[in-house]
Amino acid sequence: MAAPSLLNWRRVSSFTGPVPRARHGHRAVAIRELMIIFGGGNEGIADELHVYNTVTNQWFLPAVRGDIPPGCAAHGFVCDGTRILVFGGMVEYGRYSNELYELQASRWLWKKVKPYPPSSGLPPCPRLGHSFSLYGNKCYLFGGLANESEDSNNNVPRYLNDFYELELQHGSGVVGWSIPVTKGIVPSPRESHTAVIYCRRDSGSPKMYVFGGMCGARLDDLWQLDLETMSWSKPETKGTVPLPRSLHTASVIGNKMYIFGGWVPHKGENIETSPHDCEWRCTSSFSYLNLDTAEWTTLVSDSQEDKKNSRPRPRAGHCAVAIGTRLYFWSGRDGYKKALNSQVCCKDLWYLDTEKPPAPSQVQLIKATTNSFHVKWDEVPTVEGYLLQLNTDLPYQAVSSDSSATPNMQGVRMDPHRQGSNSIIPNSISDTMNSAKSEHTAMKGTSLKNKPELKASTDSNATLHSSLATNASNHNSCVVDMLRKNEGPHTSVNIGVLSSCLDLRTVIPETSVSSTVSNAQTMVTQQTIKTESSSTNGAVVKDETSLTTFSTKSEVDETCALPASKISRVEAHAAVMPFSKETPSNPVATMKAGERQWCDVGIFKNNTALVSQFYLLPKGKQSISKIGNADVPDYSLLKKQDLVPGTGYRFRVAAINGCGIGPFSKISEFKTCIPGFPGAPSAVRISKNVEGIHLSWEPPTSPSGNILEYSAYLAIRTAQIQDNPSQLVFMRIYCGLKTSCIVTAGQLANAHIDYTSRPAIVFRISAKNEKGYGPATQVRWLQGNNKKAPLN
């Protein structure tokens, strides 16, 4: 975690959709990138369910149905996969609930559930301010505040320290309550405390940690419950314990429990002599407890003033949600108004990155031309951009550059929540992140430029931009065939989520599956097409299966070819060799003897880029790109160099968030094309028939001459694949001029089911002109999760 002075809070300054009214006593959970908020109140208790998409920066009100619960505040709210459970809370002043509701968020369907009572004892009484924590298939209820009076207008508070266990059914429904027998001293009664559950990696014993709360006075004690032995204890901690508090939040990220905000005793009050504090105030202090070492660390103290509004102001009764390593905070009671009859609630939404992002996947090649690469990598959640770098063995020789068209990166502030399209605002990133991770969602990555332009992806002079319709997953099976010496370019083609290397240039005897890896390597990537879609990017599904295929015609328009002679089998080699070694996690790369200097390609909002140039650093300087709390190069002062044909380039990428640049990915290497070879076939279709399946395709959009023949290949089962699943062996199943073929049931019976991603049968199709074979289009025919024969 960054030092206190380096915390980089970000306020989300603009949204779309219906923003919920400010409130306190609400609760929130996360389902993937969604923050789901329910309940709370301010001038009445809210009963709406609000959802905030942290990627698209949109609020929306889902159309819920079923047994919709009444509005409540200070309730229990937990998430198990895509179902949410709500227990208890205040439904109106002085009237509390002990009812349990379940929301199936995949359908926005509410259902009231009735768990069995404990075998001995009573079920939980109506309450508010309790903790309700999930681990495995059980929820753990502790404490809260009950009303002893039957008259809701005559509130007689009773603080609770009872403990219940609620067993859940798988997927939907609950079994019932039980009252575990615990050992040790039980924590004192309390409400508005927090409870989190954490399990160390080297220990199989999950533990629940209860901190703070209210029992006439604010509390600062920490309790631990071992959920296997059901033993309570008070762990000894190091560091500065946060002030006593209630109505705070506790969130676990990694091995740290982050405590933010809440009500604390008023400054100058003697806590020891005034156990029932009547004066209190809100706080914006921020600390974490290392749950492995039991050491507290203060990130923002109570005494630190914030005159620049650079972090959330003091508050209590807010909500906090962890999405990845990012913490979101929304609303809550304003700390500057003490009187309950004139309380004011905050309306702001903030987030904080708690650590640098992890390394992305290796850079994958979508398409290569003679002087450009269209590349992609897997998305990293909750990041603000990506730094892409390359190096090459060629001497760096700058081209003249128009500095007015290059970005000035000094003082750049990444704001993924600023409204806008993919255009670039000087000294900022205008980023409207794409919403759902749908296979049909287009994702665009744009380099930072002072004068943004939209150019076709086949324009080799375009600086950096792309359009990619996929939800990326990282396959990286790299297939390399031996090629005839000095024949053909090294290229790749196509679009999608899975990537593999394919270089077809050498006759491989039918009886042999061995080959030598050529230095020339090319990438072929794919796009998943769901069965619900009849036609997407040229792929049509005519049966119950799913089809993964490659690019649209426009995507192969400028690609070069890979020559090849007749091939019976090819051997597969693991991803992007020989550059699959780990790279240093330090974003400032240290050059070993003989290692080439890494140069910045640019900073990208999303996970694709069209690369035709890169920036040269002054002689003798390392890559010094940094984001967030450090400087970045002024790209307008740097010279640029164009990519050149037939040349190998090494790539790596690092993700960026508010803590800075994370570690770089493993290295990938690709070569630019040599002109003259045909592009890859496109618009692949698969349909079942009585003989097996019918495989068809469209000719390359850039044949570079007459197409002499096509070849189709099928990945088959071999002992080599069993020993190394990342290696694929292909058998040619068709050679001819027609743009279709029948794959018989007998051939499919020998097909290898590739499980490196979703189960699929793999085909490859390539075209040949006078110069030789071009790059292959790879198709993954999805088979579901069964291991039966493909036509069963």
SEMAR-219282 format. One record per residue (C-alpha): z, y, x. Coordinates in steps of 0.25 Angstrom, whole numbers, padded with zeros to 4 digits, always signed. Last residue first. Layout:
// residues N
ZYX/...
END
This chain:
// residues 792
-0119-0148-0092/-0131-0141-0085/-0124-0137-0073/-0117-0150-0070/-0102-0149-0072/-0093-0141-0063/-0087-0132-0074/-0084-0117-0072/-0096-0111-0078/-0110-0114-0072/-0116-0100-0068/-0130-0101-0063/-0129-0093-0050/-0143-0087-0046/-0147-0083-0032/-0160-0075-0030/-0166-0078-0017/-0171-0069-0006/-0185-0069-0002/-0194-0081+0003/-0205-0079+0012/-0215-0069+0017/-0227-0073+0008/-0217-0073-0004/-0206-0082-0008/-0196-0080-0020/-0181-0085-0021/-0172-0092-0031/-0158-0097-0029/-0149-0105-0038/-0134-0107-0038/-0127-0115-0049/-0114-0108-0053/-0099-0109-0054/-0093-0095-0053/-0091-0090-0039/-0090-0099-0027/-0092-0111-0037/-0106-0114-0034/-0111-0126-0042/-0120-0134-0033/-0132-0140-0041/-0136-0154-0039/-0136-0157-0054/-0144-0144-0056/-0156-0151-0049/-0155-0163-0058/-0154-0154-0070/-0167-0147-0066/-0169-0133-0061/-0182-0128-0068/-0189-0117-0061/-0194-0103-0063/-0202-0092-0056/-0213-0101-0053/-0220-0100-0040/-0213-0112-0034/-0201-0118-0027/-0189-0124-0035/-0176-0132-0033/-0173-0128-0019/-0159-0133-0015/-0148-0124-0011/-0135-0127-0003/-0124-0117-0005/-0112-0114+0004/-0100-0107-0002/-0095-0120-0007/-0093-0125+0007/-0089-0140+0008/-0095-0143-0006/-0107-0135-0003/-0110-0142+0010/-0109-0156+0002/-0120-0151-0006/-0122-0147-0021/-0135-0138-0023/-0138-0123-0024/-0152-0122-0031/-0164-0116-0025/-0176-0109-0031/-0189-0106-0023/-0200-0096-0027/-0214-0096-0022/-0225-0087-0017/-0221-0074-0022/-0232-0064-0019/-0228-0051-0011/-0215-0043-0009/-0210-0051-0021/-0201-0038-0025/-0197-0041-0040/-0195-0055-0036/-0200-0065-0047/-0192-0068-0059/-0183-0080-0061/-0182-0094-0068/-0172-0106-0068/-0173-0116-0079/-0162-0125-0080/-0161-0140-0081/-0172-0149-0087/-0168-0146-0102/-0167-0131-0100/-0156-0121-0095/-0159-0107-0092/-0158-0099-0079/-0164-0085-0076/-0166-0078-0063/-0171-0063-0065/-0175-0061-0050/-0182-0068-0039/-0178-0062-0025/-0187-0052-0018/-0199-0057-0010/-0200-0054+0005/-0207-0043+0012/-0197-0033+0017/-0186-0037+0027/-0172-0036+0020/-0159-0031+0025/-0149-0040+0030/-0135-0043+0025/-0121-0046+0031/-0107-0047+0024/-0094-0043+0030/-0081-0047+0024/-0075-0036+0015/-0068-0024+0021/-0053-0021+0019/-0049-0010+0010/-0053+0005+0010/-0042+0015+0005/-0030+0014-0003/-0036+0021-0015/-0047+0010-0015/-0059+0006-0007/-0065-0008-0005/-0072-0012+0008/-0086-0017+0011/-0093-0025+0022/-0107-0026+0026/-0115-0031+0038/-0130-0027+0039/-0142-0036+0044/-0155-0030+0046/-0169-0034+0041/-0172-0020+0036/-0164-0007+0039/-0152-0001+0033/-0152+0014+0034/-0142+0022+0043/-0134+0034+0038/-0127+0045+0046/-0113+0050+0043/-0109+0064+0040/-0111+0063+0025/-0103+0050+0025/-0090+0057+0028/-0082+0046+0032/-0070+0042+0024/-0056+0048+0026/-0043+0041+0023/-0033+0040+0011/-0044+0035+0001/-0056+0029+0008/-0059+0026+0022/-0072+0024+0030/-0069+0024+0045/-0080+0015+0050/-0079+0015+0065/-0083+0027+0074/-0091+0025+0087/-0103+0033+0083/-0102+0041+0070/-0102+0032+0057/-0116+0028+0052/-0117+0027+0037/-0125+0016+0030/-0139+0015+0023/-0146+0006+0013/-0134+0000+0005/-0135-0002-0010/-0120-0004-0014/-0112-0012-0023/-0097-0014-0026/-0093+0000-0032/-0089+0014-0028/-0096+0013-0015/-0092+0019-0001/-0103+0019+0009/-0112+0011+0019/-0101+0013+0030/-0104+0008+0044/-0097-0003+0051/-0099-0003+0066/-0105-0015+0073/-0097-0025+0079/-0100-0028+0094/-0085-0027+0098/-0077-0027+0085/-0077-0015+0076/-0065-0011+0069/-0068-0008+0054/-0060+0003+0048/-0058-0003+0034/-0047-0012+0040/-0048-0025+0034/-0056-0031+0045/-0068-0040+0041/-0067-0054+0037/-0079-0063+0041/-0090-0066+0032/-0101-0060+0041/-0108-0073+0046/-0111-0076+0035/-0113-0069+0021/-0106-0079+0013/-0105-0093+0016/-0117-0101+0020/-0127-0108+0010/-0137-0119+0015/-0151-0119+0009/-0159-0130+0004/-0173-0134+0001/-0179-0121+0006/-0194-0118+0007/-0196-0106+0016/-0189-0093+0015/-0191-0078+0016/-0180-0069+0012/-0185-0057+0004/-0182-0042+0002/-0176-0035-0009/-0181-0022-0015/-0183-0027-0030/-0173-0037-0030/-0162-0029-0038/-0173-0023-0047/-0177-0036-0052/-0162-0040-0056/-0154-0048-0047/-0147-0061-0046/-0142-0072-0055/-0129-0078-0060/-0132-0085-0073/-0122-0090-0084/-0123-0103-0092/-0124-0104-0107/-0139-0103-0107/-0150-0093-0106/-0145-0084-0096/-0155-0073-0092/-0154-0066-0078/-0163-0054-0076/-0152-0044-0073/-0144-0048-0086/-0151-0056-0097/-0145-0064-0108/-0131-0059-0105/-0120-0068-0111/-0122-0078-0100/-0117-0069-0089/-0125-0065-0078/-0119-0065-0064/-0126-0057-0053/-0130-0062-0040/-0131-0060-0025/-0140-0064-0014/-0137-0060+0000/-0145-0061+0013/-0142-0066+0027/-0150-0066+0039/-0142-0071+0051/-0147-0084+0047/-0137-0095+0044/-0142-0108+0049/-0145-0119+0039/-0140-0133+0035/-0144-0139+0021/-0154-0149+0027/-0162-0160+0020/-0171-0151+0013/-0174-0144+0026/-0171-0129+0027/-0184-0120+0028/-0179-0106+0032/-0178-0092+0026/-0170-0091+0014/-0158-0081+0015/-0148-0081+0004/-0134-0075+0005/-0125-0076-0007/-0119-0066-0017/-0112-0067-0030/-0111-0055-0040/-0125-0050-0042/-0138-0044-0037/-0150-0048-0030/-0156-0049-0016/-0154-0052-0001/-0161-0050+0012/-0164-0055+0025/-0178-0053+0028/-0189-0064+0032/-0192-0073+0043/-0188-0071+0057/-0184-0086+0058/-0185-0094+0046/-0173-0093+0038/-0161-0102+0037/-0154-0101+0023/-0142-0093+0020/-0134-0094+0008/-0121-0085+0007/-0112-0087-0004/-0105-0074-0006/-0099-0076-0020/-0091-0064-0023/-0091-0059-0037/-0097-0046-0042/-0098-0042-0056/-0112-0039-0056/-0123-0029-0060/-0125-0021-0047/-0131-0007-0046/-0131-0001-0032/-0129+0011-0024/-0129+0015-0009/-0139+0024-0002/-0152+0022-0009/-0163+0021+0001/-0166+0006-0001/-0169+0009-0016/-0168-0004-0023/-0155-0001-0029/-0162+0011-0037/-0156+0024-0034/-0145+0032-0040/-0141+0044-0033/-0128+0050-0029/-0128+0063-0021/-0114+0064-0014/-0114+0049-0012/-0104+0038-0012/-0111+0025-0013/-0113+0019-0026/-0110+0005-0031/-0114+0001-0045/-0109-0010-0054/-0117-0015-0066/-0109-0024-0076/-0116-0036-0080/-0107-0046-0074/-0096-0039-0080/-0084-0034-0072/-0080-0024-0082/-0081-0009-0079/-0089-0002-0069/-0082+0009-0061/-0085+0023-0064/-0084+0029-0050/-0087+0043-0045/-0082+0041-0031/-0078+0054-0025/-0081+0064-0013/-0094+0068-0020/-0096+0061-0034/-0104+0049-0034/-0113+0043-0045/-0109+0030-0050/-0105+0035-0064/-0094+0044-0067/-0079+0045-0070/-0069+0046-0059/-0060+0033-0059/-0065+0027-0046/-0060+0039-0039/-0063+0038-0024/-0059+0050-0016/-0068+0054-0005/-0061+0064+0005/-0073+0063+0015/-0084+0054+0010/-0096+0064+0010/-0107+0055+0004/-0121+0055+0009/-0133+0062+0002/-0130+0075+0009/-0130+0068+0022/-0144+0065+0022/-0146+0055+0032/-0154+0052+0044/-0153+0038+0048/-0143+0033+0057/-0145+0021+0067/-0135+0011+0068/-0140+0000+0078/-0142-0013+0070/-0131-0023+0070/-0126-0019+0056/-0114-0013+0049/-0110-0011+0035/-0100-0004+0027/-0096-0003+0012/-0084+0005+0007/-0080+0002-0007/-0075+0010-0019/-0064+0014-0027/-0057+0000-0028/-0050-0006-0040/-0055-0020-0039/-0064-0024-0028/-0079-0027-0032/-0086-0038-0025/-0097-0033-0015/-0111-0028-0017/-0124-0025-0009/-0138-0019-0011/-0143-0019+0003/-0154-0009+0009/-0165-0008+0019/-0174-0019+0017/-0168-0023+0004/-0155-0032+0001/-0149-0036-0012/-0136-0040-0018/-0129-0042-0005/-0114-0045-0005/-0103-0037+0003/-0091-0046+0005/-0080-0045-0005/-0071-0033-0005/-0059-0032+0004/-0046-0029-0004/-0043-0015-0009/-0032-0006-0002/-0019-0006-0008/-0011+0000-0019/-0022+0007-0026/-0016+0017-0036/-0020+0021-0050/-0018+0032-0059/-0020+0035-0074/-0014+0047-0080/-0009+0051-0094/+0005+0053-0091/+0015+0053-0103/+0024+0064-0108/+0038+0062-0113/+0043+0073-0122/+0053+0065-0131/+0057+0057-0119/+0061+0069-0111/+0058+0066-0097/+0045+0072-0095/+0040+0074-0080/+0038+0059-0078/+0027+0057-0088/+0028+0044-0095/+0017+0034-0092/+0002+0034-0090/-0006+0025-0082/-0004+0018-0068/-0015+0009-0061/-0011+0001-0048/-0023-0004-0040/-0022-0017-0031/-0029-0025-0042/-0026-0018-0055/-0011-0015-0056/-0007-0008-0069/+0004+0002-0071/+0009+0008-0084/+0017+0020-0086/+0031+0021-0092/+0036+0031-0082/+0029+0042-0075/+0029+0051-0062/+0015+0057-0059/+0004+0047-0054/-0001+0051-0040/-0009+0062-0034/-0004+0073-0043/-0004+0083-0032/+0011+0087-0032/+0016+0072-0031/+0030+0072-0027/+0036+0061-0019/+0051+0060-0022/+0050+0048-0031/+0043+0040-0020/+0028+0036-0020/+0025+0023-0012/+0039+0018-0010/+0039+0004-0004/+0049-0007-0009/+0051-0020-0001/+0054-0033-0008/+0045-0040+0003/+0036-0048-0006/+0037-0040-0018/+0034-0027-0010/+0039-0017-0020/+0031-0004-0023/+0034+0010-0025/+0029+0022-0033/+0036+0034-0038/+0030+0042-0049/+0043+0044-0056/+0048+0047-0070/+0061+0054-0073/+0075+0050-0077/+0088+0057-0081/+0097+0049-0090/+0100+0039-0079/+0111+0028-0084/+0115+0024-0070/+0119+0038-0066/+0129+0036-0054/+0120+0027-0046/+0107+0034-0050/+0112+0047-0045/+0101+0056-0052/+0095+0066-0042/+0081+0063-0047/+0080+0057-0061/+0081+0042-0062/+0067+0035-0062/+0058+0032-0074/+0045+0025-0070/+0034+0026-0059/+0028+0016-0051/+0033+0002-0045/+0023-0006-0037/+0026-0021-0035/+0019-0026-0022/+0015-0040-0018/+0000-0038-0023/+0000-0027-0034/+0012-0028-0043/+0015-0017-0053/+0028-0011-0057/+0029+0001-0067/+0040+0011-0070/+0047+0012-0084/+0060+0012-0077/+0066+0016-0063/+0076+0016-0053/+0070+0022-0040/+0061+0013-0031/+0068+0005-0021/+0066+0010-0007/+0063-0001+0003/+0068-0016+0004/+0071-0025-0008/+0082-0035-0011/+0077-0044-0022/+0086-0044-0035/+0086-0058-0040/+0083-0066-0053/+0079-0081-0053/+0070-0087-0062/+0066-0098-0052/+0051-0097-0054/+0051-0083-0059/+0059-0077-0048/+0065-0064-0054/+0066-0052-0045/+0074-0039-0048/+0072-0025-0043/+0082-0014-0047/+0078+0000-0048/+0084+0003-0062/+0084+0015-0071/+0096+0017-0080/+0100+0013-0094/+0093+0000-0091/+0080+0004-0086/+0070-0003-0077/+0068-0006-0062/+0061-0018-0056/+0059-0032-0060/+0052-0042-0051/+0047-0055-0056/+0045-0066-0046/+0034-0077-0044/+0038-0089-0035/+0026-0095-0028/+0029-0088-0015/+0019-0085-0004/+0010-0076-0013/+0022-0069-0019/+0023-0069-0034/+0025-0056-0042/+0030-0053-0056/+0033-0039-0060/+0044-0033-0069/+0046-0018-0072/+0058-0011-0079/+0057-0003-0092/+0069-0011-0097/+0082-0016-0091/+0093-0026-0092/+0099-0030-0078/+0091-0040-0069/+0096-0054-0071/+0105-0060-0060/+0101-0073-0055/+0094-0085-0062/+0085-0085-0074/+0084-0094-0086/+0070-0091-0092/+0070-0086-0107/+0057-0091-0113/+0047-0085-0122/+0035-0092-0128/+0021-0098-0126/+0011-0087-0126/-0003-0084-0131/-0016-0083-0123/-0023-0087-0110/-0013-0098-0106/+0000-0097-0114/+0011-0088-0110/+0026-0091-0107/+0035-0079-0109/+0047-0078-0100/+0059-0070-0104/+0070-0062-0097/+0081-0054-0103/+0086-0041-0096/+0086-0032-0108/+0091-0017-0110/+0096-0015-0124/+0093-0001-0131/+0099+0002-0145/+0088+0010-0152/+0091+0015-0166/+0078+0019-0172/+0073+0004-0170/+0084-0001-0178/+0087-0015-0174/+0095-0010-0163/+0096-0017-0150/+0083-0011-0145/+0078-0019-0132/+0074-0014-0118/+0067-0023-0108/+0071-0035-0099/+0062-0045-0094/+0049-0053-0099/+0042-0063-0091/+0028-0067-0095/+0023-0081-0091/+0010-0088-0089/+0009-0083-0074/+0017-0071-0072/+0018-0060-0082/+0028-0049-0083/+0035-0042-0096/+0045-0032-0092/+0053-0025-0103/+0053-0011-0107/+0053-0014-0122/+0060-0025-0131/+0060-0034-0143/+0069-0046-0140/+0063-0057-0131/+0064-0071-0138/+0078-0077-0141/+0085-0088-0133/+0082-0102-0130/+0068-0108-0132/+0062-0094-0130/+0054-0089-0142/+0040-0094-0143/+0029-0083-0140/+0023-0076-0152/+0010-0069-0148/+0003-0057-0155/-0012-0057-0151/-0020-0045-0146/-0035-0047-0143/-0042-0038-0133/-0052-0049-0131/-0051-0051-0116/-0038-0043-0117/-0031-0055-0125/-0018-0047-0129/-0005-0054-0132/+0006-0049-0140/+0021-0052-0139/+0032-0046-0148/+0046-0042-0143/+0045-0027-0148/+0053-0015-0148/+0057-0005-0159/+0065+0008-0154/+0053+0017-0154/+0041+0009-0158/+0034-0004-0152/+0042-0004-0140/+0039-0016-0131/+0038-0031-0133/+0027-0040-0126/+0012-0037-0123/+0004-0048-0117/-0010-0046-0111/-0021-0056-0110/-0032-0055-0100/-0026-0062-0088/-0011-0061-0092/-0007-0047-0094/+0007-0041-0096/+0013-0031-0105/+0027-0030-0109/+0031-0018-0118/+0036-0004-0115/+0028+0002-0126/+0022-0004-0139/+0010-0003-0148/+0009-0013-0159/+0002-0026-0155/-0012-0029-0159/-0013-0043-0165/-0028-0045-0164/-0038-0034-0159/-0040-0025-0148/-0052-0016-0146/-0050-0011-0132/-0046+0003-0130/-0053+0008-0117/-0050+0016-0105/-0061+0017-0094/-0060+0019-0079/-0071+0009-0077/-0064+0000-0066/-0049+0003-0071/-0053-0001-0085/-0042+0005-0094/-0038-0002-0107/-0029+0003-0118/-0022-0005-0129/-0017+0003-0140/-0003+0003-0146/+0003+0015-0141/+0017+0019-0145/+0020+0033-0150/+0021+0047-0144/+0019+0041-0130/+0018+0026-0130/+0016+0013-0122/+0007+0002-0127/-0005-0006-0120/-0013-0003-0107/-0023-0012-0101/-0028-0009-0087/-0042-0016-0085/-0047-0020-0071/-0043-0034-0072/-0033-0035-0083/-0022-0025-0080/-0009-0022-0088/-0003-0010-0094/+0010-0006-0102/+0013+0006-0110/+0027+0013-0110/+0021+0026-0107/+0010+0034-0114/-0003+0042-0112/-0014+0040-0122/-0024+0030-0119/-0038+0034-0113/-0049+0031-0122/-0061+0029-0113/-0065+0034-0100/-0057+0038-0088/-0054+0050-0079/-0044+0054-0068/-0039+0041-0064/-0028+0045-0054/-0028+0039-0041/-0016+0037-0032/-0019+0035-0017/-0006+0032-0011/-0006+0037+0004/+0007+0044+0004/+0014+0032-0001/+0008+0023+0010/-0003+0014+0005/+0000+0000+0000/
END
